[in-house]
Amino acid sequence: MPIFYRGPGAHITHEVFQVLGPISRSFAIRELRRIHIVQTQDDGDGALARLIKGGAVVLSAVALVVALTTNGMDTAAMWTILALLVVGVSATVSAGCWRTPAPPYELRATYRGQIVCLLRTPDEKLLGQVSRALLRALELADMQPDAGADRRV
């Protein structure tokens, strides 16, 4: 039995695409249809980054209004406070967005009338390896992956 891919998330042979994720599932290669890649919108860490950016903008607006409406402060001190405010807001936004991961990709297919997710990863290299392995498995199973709109990788 030829093995086209063996990794932590999936095993692909000429007969079966086996998902090893949280719920292990097996899909017969011959029954996979409409294979395609989708980049999803994951709101996990991205929502936190947006919240931090929004909070920094609100904080800077409030501080700017307070600084501009203070009458007893001399001009040099006001500009120093505004410069420190700009640096502080920039640092906050940078820290909040520093490690925002790329949205994950999903390798999807229709299997027995249901749309299934074969692989979900933000790693484009892993996605490419699994896609190529699936393409080789389809070719070995005498299927034409690019014949018509029904099959594609």
N, C-alpha and C positions, 0 to 999 in steps of 0.2 A: 504494500500500500504506500504510494508516494505521499510524503508529507511536504506541503508547500510552505507552511508557516507554523512555527511553534514558538509561542511567546507567552508572557504573563496574562494576556487578555483573551487570547484565542488560539485555537489549533485549526489548521485547514488541511484537509486531505482531498483526494480526488472525489470523494463521496460526501463528506460532511464538513460543514463550517460549525465548529464548536465554540460557543462563547463561554469563557471561564470567569465572568464577572460575578457580581453579588448573587445572581441567580444563573446557574449553569443551564444552558440550552444548546440543543443541537439542531441544525438545519440541513436538510438534504440539498446538496449542490444543485441537483436537477430540478428542484422545486422553487429555487430563488428566481424572482422576476423583478424587473424595474429596479435594478441595483443603481444607487446614486449616492452622492456625497452632499451633505447639507452642513453649513456652518450655523450653529445654533446661537441664540442669544441667551447666555447664562447670566442671571442676575445675582449670583452668589457674592463674589467679591466686588463686582462692578457697582452694586448698589451701595456698598460701604464707601467706595471712592467717591461716588456722586454725592453722598450725604456729607462727607468731609469737605468736598469742594463747595457745596451749598452753604454749609455752616461757616466756612472761611469767608465767603462773599458777604453773608449777612453780618458777620462780626466786623469786617472791614467797613461796611457801610455805616454801621452804628458808630464805630470809633471815629470815622471821618466826620460824621455829623456832630459828634461831641467835640472834636478838635476844632472844627470850624466855628462852632457857636460859643466857644470859650473866649470871653472878651479880655480877661486879665492876663493872658499869656502873651509874651512878646513873640515876634515873628520868627526868630531863630529857633526858639524852643518848639514852636508849633511845627516848623519844617523838620526838625529832628524827630519829633514824635511821629509825624507822617511817614518819614523814611523808615523808621523802625517798624511801623505798622505794615508797610509794603513788604519789607523783608520777612516779617513774621507770618503774614498771610501767604507769601510765596513758599516759605518753608513748610507751612502746614499743608498746603495743596500738594506740594511735591512729595511729602511724606505719605500722604493719603493715597497717592496715585502711583507710588514707586513700584509696587509689586502687583499691579493689576494684571491678572493673567489674560491671555488671548481667549476669546470665546471658543469652546470646544467644537470639533467637527464630529459628525456622525456619519457612519457608513450604514445606509438603510437599504432595505429591500422589501418586496412584497413576498410573503411566504404563506401559501394556502389562503390567499385572500386578505391577509392581515399585513399591515405595515409593521415591520420589526426593525429594531436597531441592532445591527450586527456588531458595531464597535463605536465607542464614544471616547474621543481623546483630543486634547489640544495640541498634540505633537504631530506635526505635518509629516515628519519622517516615518513615524510608526504607521500613520494612515496610508502613506504611499506603499510601504512594505506589505501591509495587509491587503490593500487594493490590488497590487500586482500579483500577490499569491492567489487571491480569489479569481483574478483574470486567468491565470495559468490553470487553476482547477476547472474553470468553466471550459477552457479550450480542450483540456484533456477529456472532459465529459462529453465531447463532441457537440458543444453548444456554441452558437455564434453570438458572442456578447454584443456585437455592434450591428446585428441584423435587425433593422427596424427600431422603433421607439420602445419596444418592450424590454430590451436589455441594454444596460450601459453601466460602465464603471468609471 
